[in-house]
Amino acid sequence: MKHSSYIKRKNIELKKGRFSILCGFLFVSACSSLDVNRQTDIAGITDTSVAPPSFTRGLIARQASEPLYPMRAQTQGVEGWVMLRFSVDEEGEVIASTIETIEEQPPGYFGPSAATAARRLSFENFRGITIEDVRYVFRYELSEPIFQANSSARDKIEFRELIPRNYITPSYPQVAEELGIEGFVVVNFTVTLSGRTENITIEQSEPTGVFNDSAMDAASRLHFEPRIVSDEVVSVENVQFRFDWNLPD
């Protein structure tokens, strides 16, 4: 009997030992899992200062477009990037109405400039179909200061494309639409200190005179981010802007 009791006690102690070892193993495993998850979370943090790559869905850029560096960002020494999403038609042209900003770093500086530059992009579209969800990144990096402190601001002004605060879609003249007429107009104007347009004239139109009134009306409603040079707002003359009239297929 004593021998039997001794064996039972040993079996109980052995089971307790195994249970303790199992609990310890489970505790260590749980801690390791938490640590791995924590490391994974840390590794998953994205560095927003680094611009992501473009994703053009196999399209090859036929005409690059260098965006205008916003003066506010330049004077403050701000660099950054913008990722846009848009569709490209069968001819390889960006469909302006599909342009949208996915991400901008830092926010509030480069979005309008990137959208304007995207309208001038074109691609080799060998598939001959509309390609959707194209993602394109514009990077903004400063090389050197444009203006020196002792320079004359107005002597440094050169013609550059301005950044529109809004984009006006001109009305389609009823007669031209009914007759299936397409065309374009290039207008010339001055951008005032407030970013509005004045002294609007027609530089070129095709067909002549068909879309002039619509172009003049649209140009009068354009609004630009004012030009800032050496911390001063300046007006800009001889700005050219093109409006296009295209009928849907």
matplotlib code that plots the C-alpha trace (Angstrom):
import matplotlib.pyplot as plt

x = [0.0, 2.8, 4.5, 1.2, 0.7, 4.2, 3.7, 0.5, 2.2, 5.0, 2.5, 0.7, 3.9, 5.0, 1.7, 2.0, 5.5, 4.3, 1.5, 3.9, 6.2, 3.2, 2.0, 5.5, 5.7, 2.4, 3.3, 6.6, 4.8, 2.2, 4.9, 6.8, 3.7, 3.0, 6.6, 6.4, 3.1, 4.6, 7.6, 5.3, 3.3, 6.5, 7.8, 4.5, 4.8, 5.1, 7.6, 5.4, 8.5, 9.5, 7.4, 5.9, 6.5, 4.1, 1.8, 1.0, -0.5, 1.9, 1.6, 4.7, 5.0, 5.1, 5.2, 6.5, 5.1, 7.2, 4.9, 5.2, 6.7, 4.2, 5.8, 4.5, 6.3, 9.4, 9.6, 9.0, 11.5, 8.9, 9.5, 7.0, 5.1, 1.6, 0.1, -2.8, -5.2, -6.8, -7.9, -6.1, -8.1, -7.5, -5.2, -3.0, -4.4, -5.3, -9.0, -9.1, -12.4, -11.0, -8.0, -8.1, -5.5, -5.0, -2.3, -0.3, 2.7, 2.7, -0.9, -2.0, 0.9, 1.2, -2.2, -3.4, 0.0, 0.1, -3.4, -2.5, 0.6, -1.3, -3.6, -0.5, 0.7, 0.3, 1.2, 1.8, -1.4, -0.8, -3.9, -6.2, -8.7, -9.4, -7.1, -8.5, -6.9, -3.5, -1.4, 1.2, 3.5, 4.9, 7.9, 8.8, 12.4, 14.2, 17.6, 18.6, 16.9, 15.4, 15.6, 18.3, 17.5, 19.2, 17.7, 15.0, 11.8, 10.3, 13.5, 13.3, 9.8, 9.7, 6.6, 5.6, 2.3, 0.2, -1.6, -5.4, -7.5, -10.5, -11.0, -13.8, -15.5, -16.6, -20.2, -20.6, -22.3, -25.7, -25.2, -21.7, -22.9, -25.8, -23.6, -20.9, -18.2, -15.2, -12.3, -10.2, -9.4, -6.2, -6.8, -4.4, -4.9, -3.3, -3.5, -4.1, -2.8, -5.9, -5.5, -8.3, -8.1, -8.4, -7.5, -8.7, -8.0, -8.2, -4.8, -6.0, -9.2, -10.2, -12.6, -12.4, -15.0, -17.1, -16.1, -14.8, -17.7, -17.7, -13.9, -14.1, -16.8, -14.8, -11.6, -13.3, -14.2, -10.8, -9.1, -5.4, -3.1, -1.4, 2.2, 4.5, 8.0, 10.3, 7.2, 5.4, 2.3, 2.8, 0.6, 1.5, 0.9, 0.6, -0.7, -2.0, -4.7, -6.3, -9.9, -11.0, -14.4, -14.7, -17.9, -18.3, -17.8]
y = [0.0, 2.4, 1.6, 2.3, 5.6, 6.6, 5.9, 8.0, 10.9, 10.8, 10.7, 13.7, 15.6, 14.7, 15.9, 19.2, 19.6, 19.0, 21.4, 24.1, 23.5, 23.8, 27.0, 28.5, 27.5, 29.0, 32.3, 32.5, 31.9, 34.5, 37.1, 36.2, 36.6, 40.0, 41.1, 39.9, 41.7, 44.9, 44.7, 44.1, 47.2, 49.2, 47.9, 48.8, 52.5, 54.5, 57.3, 60.0, 62.0, 59.6, 59.8, 56.5, 55.3, 56.0, 53.2, 53.8, 50.3, 49.7, 53.1, 54.8, 58.6, 60.2, 63.8, 64.7, 67.6, 69.6, 71.1, 74.7, 75.1, 77.1, 80.4, 80.0, 76.7, 78.1, 81.1, 78.9, 76.2, 73.5, 70.3, 67.5, 65.3, 64.6, 61.4, 61.8, 59.3, 59.7, 57.9, 57.9, 57.7, 55.6, 58.3, 58.4, 61.8, 62.3, 62.8, 66.0, 65.4, 62.2, 63.9, 63.6, 63.9, 60.7, 61.9, 65.1, 65.7, 68.1, 69.0, 72.3, 73.2, 71.3, 69.8, 72.5, 72.6, 68.8, 68.7, 71.4, 69.6, 66.3, 67.8, 68.2, 64.6, 62.1, 58.5, 55.7, 53.7, 50.6, 48.8, 51.4, 51.4, 53.7, 52.9, 53.7, 54.2, 55.4, 56.7, 59.4, 61.1, 64.6, 65.5, 69.0, 69.4, 72.7, 73.1, 76.7, 79.9, 81.7, 85.2, 86.9, 89.3, 92.2, 91.6, 93.7, 91.7, 93.1, 92.6, 88.9, 88.3, 85.9, 84.5, 81.2, 79.3, 80.3, 77.9, 78.2, 78.3, 77.1, 75.6, 77.0, 74.8, 77.2, 76.9, 75.1, 77.5, 75.9, 76.3, 74.8, 71.9, 71.2, 71.4, 69.2, 71.9, 71.5, 73.9, 76.0, 79.5, 80.9, 84.0, 86.6, 88.5, 90.1, 88.5, 91.2, 91.4, 89.6, 86.7, 87.9, 88.4, 91.7, 93.1, 89.9, 89.5, 86.7, 85.5, 82.6, 80.8, 77.8, 78.0, 81.8, 83.6, 80.5, 80.2, 83.7, 84.9, 81.7, 81.9, 85.6, 84.8, 81.8, 83.7, 86.5, 83.9, 82.4, 82.9, 82.3, 82.0, 85.5, 85.6, 86.3, 87.6, 88.4, 88.5, 90.9, 90.2, 91.2, 91.3, 89.3, 90.4, 88.5, 85.3, 82.9, 80.3, 77.8, 76.6, 73.5, 72.4, 68.7, 66.8, 63.4, 60.3]
z = [0.0, 0.9, -2.4, -4.3, -2.5, -3.2, -6.9, -7.0, -5.3, -7.9, -10.8, -9.4, -9.0, -12.5, -13.9, -12.0, -13.4, -17.0, -16.5, -15.3, -18.2, -20.6, -19.0, -19.3, -22.9, -23.7, -21.9, -23.8, -27.1, -26.4, -25.6, -28.7, -30.8, -29.3, -30.0, -33.6, -34.1, -32.6, -34.8, -37.8, -37.0, -36.6, -40.0, -41.6, -40.9, -44.1, -44.5, -46.1, -46.9, -49.6, -52.8, -54.0, -57.6, -60.4, -61.6, -65.3, -66.1, -68.9, -70.5, -71.7, -71.3, -74.8, -73.5, -70.1, -68.2, -65.7, -63.1, -62.0, -58.5, -56.5, -55.3, -51.8, -51.5, -53.0, -50.7, -47.7, -48.9, -49.0, -51.0, -51.5, -53.9, -55.2, -56.4, -58.9, -60.4, -63.9, -67.0, -70.4, -73.6, -76.7, -78.2, -75.1, -73.8, -70.1, -69.6, -67.7, -65.9, -64.3, -62.6, -58.8, -56.0, -54.1, -51.7, -51.3, -49.0, -47.4, -47.9, -49.4, -51.5, -54.8, -55.7, -58.2, -59.9, -60.3, -61.7, -64.3, -65.3, -65.7, -68.3, -70.5, -70.2, -73.1, -73.3, -75.9, -75.6, -77.7, -76.4, -78.1, -75.2, -72.3, -69.4, -66.0, -62.6, -63.8, -60.9, -61.6, -59.1, -59.5, -57.3, -56.1, -55.1, -54.7, -56.3, -55.4, -54.4, -57.4, -56.0, -54.0, -51.3, -53.0, -56.4, -58.0, -57.9, -61.1, -63.1, -62.2, -63.5, -66.5, -68.2, -66.6, -66.5, -63.5, -61.2, -61.6, -58.4, -60.5, -63.9, -66.0, -68.6, -71.4, -72.7, -76.0, -78.6, -79.5, -83.3, -83.2, -81.2, -83.5, -86.6, -84.9, -85.0, -82.7, -82.2, -79.8, -78.7, -77.2, -75.1, -73.8, -70.5, -67.5, -64.0, -61.4, -57.9, -56.7, -59.2, -61.4, -65.2, -67.2, -70.6, -72.3, -76.0, -78.6, -79.8, -82.0, -82.8, -84.9, -86.6, -86.6, -84.5, -83.6, -80.0, -79.2, -77.1, -75.0, -74.6, -73.4, -70.9, -69.5, -69.3, -67.3, -64.7, -64.3, -60.9, -60.3, -57.3, -57.2, -58.2, -55.2, -55.8, -52.8, -50.5, -52.8, -54.9, -58.5, -61.6, -64.7, -68.2, -71.5, -69.9, -72.6, -71.9, -74.3, -74.2, -76.3, -77.5, -78.3, -78.9, -77.1, -79.3]

ax = plt.figure().add_subplot(projection="3d")
ax.plot(x, y, z, "-o")
ax.set_aspect("equal")
plt.show()
